[in-house]
Amino acid sequence: MVATSMTLSAQPVAVVSPNLSLRNEIQHAVDKGIAWLKTQQATNGSWSSEDHPAVTALVLTACMGEPSESIRSQRPEFIRRGYDFLTSCVKPDGGIYRTNLANYNTSLALMALVAARDTQYDTIMRRARNFVVGQQNDLGEKGKMDTPWDGGIGYGSKGDHSDMSNTLLALEALYYSEFLMKDPGESKSPVEMKDLNWAAAIDFIQRCQNLPGQNKEAWASDDPKNKGGFIYTPGQSMAGEEKLESGKVALRSYGSISYAGMLSYIYAHVKRDDPRVQAVFEWLRSNYSLDENPGMQTQGLYYYYHTMAKTLSVYGTDVLELKDGKTIQWRQELAKRLLNLQDNKGYWVNPVNRWWEKDPVLVTAYTIIALDYIAGGMK
């Protein structure tokens, strides 16, 4: 029998999203990853290291954001113990850390507390937010932007220079906790809120970008391999340097920190059509890879995946046009890559130890958060 248009209209066929199967695979991988993380929790509620509550915070953020929202609604015992450990690390100065890396630990802890969506943490979060604001550097004459590190934030040790990784963590925590800036009386909290010098933060971000004209630092390079990308801190790139044909020594842009730079601009409310944002987006499109962290090989690979998923999701694009003209659906490509890298036991790990990525707890938390962002934008 030949189907006519009338026959087809009388027997409608349900349209299934081509992403439905992939979303189900992502959910399965996330569930398996969370089940594995549960087995790795210490008796005091922490994960990996008591001295670095940041890892516990990342695990809690990963669990609270899992797509089915079952953990959000049920708040099982292992999650409660994790939050109890995290709040046990609160210091009199408002920071959430043990002995060092005060900004790194506090910023990630604040994100985990925001993810809890629980007003019992409001005062802790307000004090933690003020602490992070207080970490902003002003290393020369106070009130003047007279050192390359002014406006940014470092790990949190005394005299620490600012870097893009820690600045991103701080800006992310401040961005998602902006709701705490309302009148403290509305939530019956006695904490008087402070805010960041956002103009100074933006100034620091652009001082880490290879973009002459916007960045006045002498090292800023406009050669095609580096223009628009980012380095770790003014004057230093973790990807090293190279001598150009002109004789100038260029500090090499690299993938993970370029995503960190782009995301930092977004969190600082710089518009997406700003030339600085467009320049780093162009560098990222031209250097797209899922095989490596561009410029760093497999060092920091999962931080790269994690930051890529966040940045492209928040920027609001599902398609990337690469330098060869090819267009890719980055969500599907990155999801498949991460699913293939999951161990049968449920965890992810990087065989290269740079930036703690041999710790499967840390890497699994990174990956679950990345998958949450990926799935959240799938139609």
MOBELMO-V926808 format. One record per helix or strand. SS is the DSSP state (h for helix, s for strand). FROM is the first residue (numbers start at 0). LEN is the number of residues. Records with the same first field share a line. If there is no record, write none. Layout:
SS = FROM-LEN / FROM-LEN
This chain:
h = 4-6 / 19-20 / 52-12 / 69-5 / 76-12 / 101-15 / 118-15 / 163-13 / 177-4 / 183-4 / 197-9 / 254-13 / 274-12 / 300-15 / 329-12 / 353-3 / 359-17
s = 89-1 / 95-1 / 208-1 / 211-1 / 214-1 / 229-1 / 232-1 / 235-1 / 240-3 / 248-3 / 292-1 / 296-1 / 318-3 / 326-3
